[in-house]
Amino acid sequence: MMILEALFQDKSLKAKARVSTIGESLLEQQLSIAELIAFAQNQKPTDKATCIEALEYATKKKPEIASDTLLNYVSYALASDEPRIKWESARVIGNIAKLFQGNLEIPVNNLLSNAEDASTVVRWATTFALAEILKLKTENNKPLIPAIEALCEKEEDSGVKKKYLDALKKVKK
């Protein structure tokens, strides 16, 4: 905890350096996911988002470091008011969904809530996570496919729409 506090108090560090330092600490098991989550819960939104971005950094390189605790944390973080917390949480879910195929109901519901967010970045990250879940071809797809088709119809951003269409194409093969 002290190391994390020092990292966030060091104003000479840029956000990306903070993210990679924390992410590498997770990958090298110098810091546990539980410790980072405990720290993040008491932080202001920008620092909490940085912690979640570090989780995204680490799970992108090594998804298997994820735990149920992490999945639950980011699933509920999707309901945050802070756009960056939403999009970083969605990216973590996209990275780790394949490890938790039987436990995706809450993340799916919360992702669907963010699928019409005003922020394009939130929608894009949400689309990434939903596409990764869709590609798993689990029971989640029964309600997910029609929901994604409906979102696709309404989506005005061509990049977000294309991501949905690509995922639907892969699932229907």
C-alpha positions in Angstrom: 0.0 0.0 0.0 2.8 2.4 0.9 4.4 1.9 -2.5 1.2 2.7 -4.3 0.6 5.8 -2.2 4.2 7.0 -3.0 3.6 6.2 -6.7 0.5 8.4 -6.8 2.1 11.2 -4.8 5.1 11.4 -7.1 4.1 14.2 -9.4 7.1 13.7 -11.6 5.5 10.5 -12.9 3.2 10.7 -15.9 0.0 8.7 -15.8 1.3 6.1 -18.4 4.4 5.5 -16.4 2.3 5.0 -13.3 0.1 2.5 -15.2 3.1 0.5 -16.6 4.9 0.5 -13.2 1.8 -0.8 -11.4 1.0 -3.2 -14.3 4.5 -4.7 -14.2 4.3 -5.0 -10.4 1.2 -7.1 -10.9 2.8 -9.3 -13.6 5.9 -9.8 -11.5 3.7 -10.6 -8.5 5.3 -7.8 -6.4 1.8 -6.5 -6.0 -1.4 -8.6 -5.7 -4.7 -7.8 -7.5 -6.4 -7.8 -4.1 -4.0 -5.1 -2.7 -4.5 -2.9 -5.8 -8.3 -3.2 -5.6 -8.2 -2.4 -1.8 -6.1 0.7 -2.6 -8.2 1.7 -5.6 -11.5 1.6 -3.6 -10.5 4.6 -1.5 -9.1 6.8 -4.3 -10.5 9.7 -6.2 -11.9 8.8 -9.6 -8.8 9.7 -11.7 -6.5 7.5 -9.5 -9.1 4.7 -9.3 -9.2 4.8 -13.2 -5.4 4.6 -13.3 -5.4 1.5 -11.0 -8.0 -0.1 -13.3 -5.9 0.9 -16.4 -2.9 -0.9 -14.7 -5.2 -4.0 -14.3 -6.0 -3.7 -18.0 -2.3 -3.4 -18.9 -1.5 -6.6 -16.9 -4.5 -8.7 -18.0 -3.8 -7.8 -21.6 -0.3 -9.3 -21.3 -1.3 -12.2 -19.0 -5.1 -12.7 -18.6 -4.6 -15.7 -16.3 -3.6 -13.4 -13.4 -7.2 -12.5 -13.1 -9.4 -13.7 -10.2 -13.1 -13.7 -9.3 -12.4 -10.7 -7.1 -11.1 -8.8 -10.1 -14.0 -9.8 -12.3 -16.5 -8.7 -9.6 -14.6 -5.4 -9.0 -14.5 -4.3 -12.7 -18.1 -5.6 -13.3 -19.4 -3.2 -10.6 -17.0 -0.5 -11.6 -18.8 -0.4 -14.9 -21.6 1.4 -13.1 -19.3 4.3 -12.1 -20.2 7.9 -13.2 -16.6 8.3 -14.3 -16.2 7.5 -18.1 -12.6 6.4 -17.8 -13.4 4.0 -15.0 -16.2 2.5 -17.2 -13.9 2.1 -20.3 -10.9 0.7 -18.4 -13.2 -1.8 -16.6 -14.8 -2.9 -19.9 -11.3 -3.4 -21.4 -10.3 -5.6 -18.4 -13.5 -7.7 -18.9 -12.7 -8.1 -22.6 -9.2 -9.3 -21.6 -10.4 -11.9 -19.1 -13.9 -13.0 -20.2 -12.6 -16.3 -21.6 -11.5 -17.3 -18.1 -14.9 -16.8 -16.5 -17.4 -18.0 -19.1 -19.9 -19.2 -16.6 -19.8 -16.0 -14.5 -20.5 -13.3 -17.0 -24.2 -12.4 -16.4 -23.4 -9.3 -14.2 -20.7 -8.0 -16.5 -22.9 -8.5 -19.5 -25.8 -6.6 -17.9 -23.6 -3.8 -16.9 -21.8 -3.6 -20.2 -25.2 -3.4 -22.0 -26.1 -0.5 -19.7 -22.9 1.3 -21.0 -23.5 0.4 -24.6 -25.5 3.6 -25.2 -23.3 5.8 -23.1 -22.8 9.4 -24.4 -19.0 8.8 -24.5 -17.7 7.2 -27.7 -14.7 5.8 -25.9 -17.0 4.1 -23.3 -19.1 2.6 -26.1 -16.0 1.5 -28.0 -14.5 -0.3 -24.9 -17.9 -1.8 -24.1 -18.1 -3.1 -27.7 -14.7 -4.7 -27.3 -15.8 -6.5 -24.1 -19.2 -7.6 -25.5 -17.5 -8.8 -28.7 -15.0 -10.9 -26.7 -17.9 -12.4 -24.7 -19.9 -13.0 -27.9 -17.0 -14.9 -29.5 -17.0 -17.4 -26.6 -20.3 -18.7 -27.9 -21.8 -19.4 -24.5 -25.4 -19.3 -23.1 -24.9 -15.5 -22.8 -25.3 -15.3 -26.6 -29.0 -16.1 -26.5 -30.0 -12.7 -25.1 -26.7 -11.0 -26.3 -27.1 -11.5 -30.0 -30.4 -9.7 -30.4 -29.3 -7.0 -27.9 -26.1 -6.4 -30.0 -28.1 -6.4 -33.2 -30.4 -3.7 -31.8 -27.4 -1.7 -30.6 -25.8 -2.0 -34.0 -28.9 -0.5 -35.6 -28.8 2.6 -33.3 -25.0 3.1 -33.2 -23.9 6.2 -35.1 -20.1 5.8 -34.7 -18.9 3.7 -37.6 -15.9 2.3 -35.6 -18.1 1.0 -32.8 -20.7 -0.3 -35.3 -18.0 -2.1 -37.3 -16.7 -3.8 -34.1 -20.3 -5.1 -33.4 -20.7 -6.3 -37.0 -17.4 -8.1 -37.0 -18.2 -9.9 -33.8 -21.7 -10.9 -35.0 -20.1 -12.2 -38.2 -17.7 -14.4 -36.3 -20.4 -15.9 -34.1 -22.7 -16.7 -37.0 -20.1 -18.7 -38.8 
